[in-house]
Amino acid sequence: MDRKIVLAGVGGQGIIFMTRMVGQTALKMGLNVMGSETHGMAQRGGSVISFLKVGNYRSAQIGTAAADVLISLNDMEFMRNLPYLKPAGLAVVNAPTGYRFRPELADYLATNGIEIHVVPADAVAGEHGLRGAVNLIVLGAAAALDALPVAASDILETIREVTPQRTWEGNETAFSWGARTAME
């Protein structure tokens, strides 16, 4: 399955970790994977953007209006990186329940047939004591929405392989909450 994915957020949110989980899982499944990332001022809360391509590609870069999926850990980074998403693309965005995009942005999304799923990951993380796992909540939602080129169960297996055992239960809980939230 070919897929071009842009993951966006700010430093410390776990964009690189999310990219690694999807990319490493795809490699284990025998898929071709290419990726690149931009950290900028990530350590100071600056933008972090990661490109991930799964399939037969020659370059890791994703051009304007070319990404199949945009996964963003905050609404400002979603708007900043929206130009990468192709018409009829899928966006998974961490934002509060009931979040409303500016009218001109809502018009753009509708005109371009962009399917958007708002996941209140910060609220879910706070309610369930999972503050450090907002990224896994959003990743779980993306997996449940078939936005990723690999199965949710395979991603969970990769998460277990690369994280300390003491974090497994919390990581799995966060990922599962994300999947449930996406289906609501």
N, C-alpha and C positions, 0 to 999 in steps of 0.2 A: 504494500500500500504506500503510494507516494503521498507525502504530506510536508508542507512548509509551515513551520510554526514560529511565531515571534512571542517571546516571553519578556514581560517588562515589569519593572518595579523600581524600588530605590534600594540603596545599599543596606544590607543587613536583613532584607526580607526573604532571602533564600532563592533568588532567581537561578543562580548557578546550580544550586542543589537540585531544583526541579528539572532543569535542563539535563543534568547528569542522570537523574533517575529515568527519564524518558529515553535518552540516548543510549544509556547502558542496557536498558531493557530491550530496546530495538536491536542492538548488537547481539545480545544473547539469542534473539529470535532469528538471527541470520540476515537481518536487514542491513542495507547500506545506510550509514549515518554520517552526516557532515554537520559541523556546528561552529559557531563563532560567537564571541561576546564582546560587549563594550562595557567597561566598568566606570570610566571617567572618575568622578569624585565619589565613588561608591562608599568609601569609608566615612564620608561626611554626609551621608543621606542623599547623594546624587543619583542620577539615573543609572540603571543597569538594564541593558538590553541584550537578549540572547537570541540568536537565530539557530534554529534546528531544522535540518532537512533530512527526511527519511525517504530513501528511494535512490534512483540513479541520477545523480546530479554531479556537475563538474565544479561548482563553486558553493561555498557555504553562505554567501551573502543572499539576502532576500530583497528584491527591489520593491519600489513603490507599487501598490495595488497587486501584489503577487502572493501574499501569505494566505493560506487556507484558514489558519487559526491565529487569533491573538489572545494570549492569556496575560492578564494584567493584575498585579497585586494591589493596585490603587487606581482610582478613577482619573487622576491627573496624568499618570503614565499611559493609561488607556487612550486618552485624548491626544497625547503627544505622539503616540505610535500608531494611531488609527490609519494614517496614510499607507502603512504597509499592508493592511488588510484588503484583499480583493473584493470586488462586488460579490454578493452572495456568500461571503465568508462568515465564519463563526467567531464570536468574541465571548470570552468568559472573564468577568470583571468582578473584583472584590470591591463592593460598595455597600453602604447601609441599605437595609430593607426599605423599599419605597423610594429609593434614589431616582431622581428624575434628571435626565440630560437636558441641557439648554434646548429650546425649541429648534434652533437651526441645526444642532447636532442630531436631534431626533429625526428631523426631516432628512438629513444626509443618510442616516442609518436606514430609514424606510425607503428612500429613493434607490439606494444601492442594494437593497435586499439583504442587509447584514442582520444575521440572527444574533441577538445579544442575550446573554444570561448573566444576571447580576446575582452574585453570591455574597451574602453578608458574613464573610469569613471572620472579620474582626469580632463581630457580635457572637458568632458561634464559638469562636476560640475563648472569648471571655466567659461565656456561660458555662463552658465545660472544662475550664482550667487548662486550656491548650494554647495559651498565648504565643508560645514559640513555634506553633505549627500552622499558622495561617496559610503558608504556602502549600502545605499538604491538604488542607481543606479545599483550596482552589484547585489543586491538582486532582483531587478525588472527584470534584464536580466536573472537570474537563474530561476525565476518564469515563464518567457515567454518561456524558453527552456524546460519546464516541468521537471526541475531538482529537484523540491521540491515535497513533498508528499501532498501538499495542494495548493489550487487555489490562484492565485494572488489577486483576489477580497477579499478573506478571510484574506490574510495577510494585505491588506490595512485596513480592518476593525479592525484588532488587533492593527495596528499602531495608528489608531485614538483613540482606547481605552486607550492606555498607554502613549501617548505623549500629551503635552499641545496643546490646540486648536490653539494657535497662530502659531504652526509649521505644521499644517495639510496640508496647501496648498503647502508649499515647499517640504514636505515629499512625497506627492502624485505626485508632478511634477517630483521629482528625480526618484521615482519608475517607473513612466511612461516613462521617458527618457531612463531608463535602459532597459525596455521592448522593446522600439523602436530600441535601439541600437543593441540589440541581434538579431533582425529580419533583420538587414541590411546585 
